[in-house]
């Protein structure tokens, strides 16, 4: 199993809200996250966003660091 760690510079709640603003198709259920369960979150977002893992991680981290790779 591919273990991924997200490097967040903001709280997950802030990141989650910005992601929902940028992509109206994302739901609270899609963005449900518990520390230590990054793998489940990333698998879910890969499917919902139809993007490979590295792009999902880059997107989340860009929002977290306020670089915002929306789109």
C-alpha positions, 0 to 999 in steps of 0.5 A: 500500500502506498503510504502518503503524508500530507504536508499541511500549512493550514488547518484541515478545516480551512483547507476543506472549505477552500477546496469546496469553494474551488470545486462545487462537486466536492462534498463534506463526505468526500473531504472527511479526514482523520489524522493518520487516515490520509490514505483513505482521503487520498483514495476517495479524492483520486476517484472524485476528482478524477486525478492521479494521486500526485496531483491531488496531493499537490492541489491539497498542499497548494491550497494549504500553503495559500498557493491555490492550484485551483482548477 
